[in-house]
Amino acid sequence: MLKSQKYYIYVFNCMEIKRLRKKLNLTQVEFGKIINKSHATIRKYESGEIEVPGNIKELLRLKYPQHFSTEKLQVTVLEPGENYTNFKKELHHKTLEVERLLERNAELMKINGLQARNIELLEEQIQLYKDRLKNYEGKTAS
């Protein structure tokens, strides 16, 4: 019996399909036309209901290389007899969890940007009030 072995593969999952489509500013229908697939198939790819075939992954990587991560992911090859279905479900759930964390991170970065802008505006207002106070004090002293 073989023992589990660890390998590195390039990351490509259902979330990358959705992320790519959104970066390209395309609907599922428009994206489907690019790869000759139906709207329903694109929806199933994005939800992880069906796996994106290798030839489509390669097509998208070649056509839009700038949109794909070059990160590698360490994976474990299961021993014969191990439950692949449960492993695949667990991996899918972890992928969804990472996607939610990435979305939350983007939201927080946007909030931080807004907060930084609010701080700048408040600092400008403080400076205006200081200037007015100096002008007022200058007028009352004379």
C-alpha positions in Angstrom: 0.0 0.0 0.0 1.3 3.5 -0.9 1.7 6.1 1.8 0.2 9.6 1.4 2.6 11.9 -0.4 2.8 15.6 -0.6 3.0 17.5 -3.9 2.8 21.1 -5.0 0.3 22.2 -7.6 -0.7 25.5 -9.0 -3.8 26.9 -7.4 -6.9 26.9 -9.6 -10.3 26.5 -8.1 -14.0 27.5 -8.7 -13.4 30.8 -7.0 -10.7 31.7 -9.5 -13.2 31.3 -12.3 -15.6 33.6 -10.6 -12.8 36.1 -9.8 -11.6 36.1 -13.3 -15.0 36.7 -14.7 -15.6 39.6 -12.4 -12.2 41.1 -13.2 -13.1 40.9 -16.8 -16.4 42.6 -16.0 -18.4 39.9 -17.8 -21.7 38.2 -17.0 -21.8 34.4 -16.7 -23.5 34.4 -20.2 -20.7 36.5 -21.8 -18.0 34.5 -20.0 -19.6 31.3 -21.2 -19.4 32.4 -24.8 -15.6 32.9 -24.5 -15.1 29.3 -23.5 -18.1 27.9 -25.4 -20.1 26.9 -22.3 -23.6 27.6 -21.2 -24.6 30.0 -18.5 -25.7 27.0 -16.3 -22.2 25.4 -16.7 -20.5 28.6 -15.7 -22.7 28.8 -12.6 -21.9 25.2 -11.8 -18.1 25.9 -12.2 -18.3 28.9 -9.9 -20.3 27.1 -7.2 -18.0 24.1 -7.3 -20.8 21.9 -8.3 -18.8 20.6 -11.2 -15.0 20.8 -11.7 -13.5 23.0 -14.4 -12.0 20.7 -17.0 -8.2 20.8 -17.4 -8.4 22.0 -21.0 -10.5 25.0 -20.0 -8.2 25.8 -17.1 -5.3 25.8 -19.5 -7.2 28.0 -22.1 -8.0 30.6 -19.4 -4.4 30.5 -18.0 -3.0 31.1 -21.5 -5.5 33.7 -22.5 -5.4 35.7 -19.2 -2.1 34.8 -17.5 -2.0 38.1 -15.7 -5.1 37.2 -13.7 -3.9 33.9 -12.3 -1.9 33.4 -9.2 1.5 31.8 -9.5 1.3 30.6 -6.0 1.7 26.9 -5.3 -0.5 24.9 -3.0 0.8 22.0 -1.0 -1.6 19.0 -1.4 -1.6 15.5 -0.1 -2.2 12.6 -2.4 -4.5 10.2 -0.6 -3.7 6.6 0.0 -5.8 4.1 -2.0 -9.0 3.5 -0.2 -9.1 6.9 1.5 -12.4 8.7 1.1 -11.8 11.1 -1.8 -15.4 12.5 -1.7 -15.1 13.7 1.9 -11.6 15.1 1.1 -13.0 17.0 -1.9 -15.9 18.4 0.1 -13.6 19.5 2.9 -11.3 21.2 0.3 -14.2 22.9 -1.3 -15.4 24.2 2.1 -11.9 25.5 2.9 -11.8 27.2 -0.5 -15.1 28.9 0.2 -13.8 30.0 3.7 -10.7 31.5 2.2 -12.8 33.3 -0.4 -15.0 34.8 2.3 -11.9 35.9 4.2 -10.5 37.5 1.1 -13.8 39.4 0.5 -13.9 40.5 4.2 -10.3 41.7 3.9 -11.2 43.7 0.8 -14.1 45.2 2.7 -11.9 46.1 5.6 -9.3 47.7 3.3 -12.1 49.8 1.8 -13.3 50.8 5.2 -9.7 51.7 6.3 -9.4 53.8 3.1 -12.6 55.7 4.0 -11.4 56.1 7.6 -8.1 57.5 6.4 -9.9 60.0 4.2 -12.2 61.0 7.1 -9.1 61.6 9.2 -7.6 63.8 6.5 -10.8 65.8 6.3 -10.9 66.2 10.1 -7.3 67.3 10.1 -8.2 69.9 7.4 -11.1 71.1 9.5 -8.9 71.4 12.6 -6.4 73.5 10.7 -9.2 75.8 9.4 -10.5 76.3 13.0 -6.9 77.0 14.2 -6.5 79.5 11.4 -9.8 81.2 12.3 -8.8 81.2 16.0 -5.5 82.9 15.2 -7.4 85.5 13.0 -9.9 86.1 15.8 -7.2 86.4 18.5 -5.3 88.8 16.2 -8.4 91.0 15.7 -9.2 91.1 19.4 -5.6 91.9 20.4 -5.5 95.0 18.2 
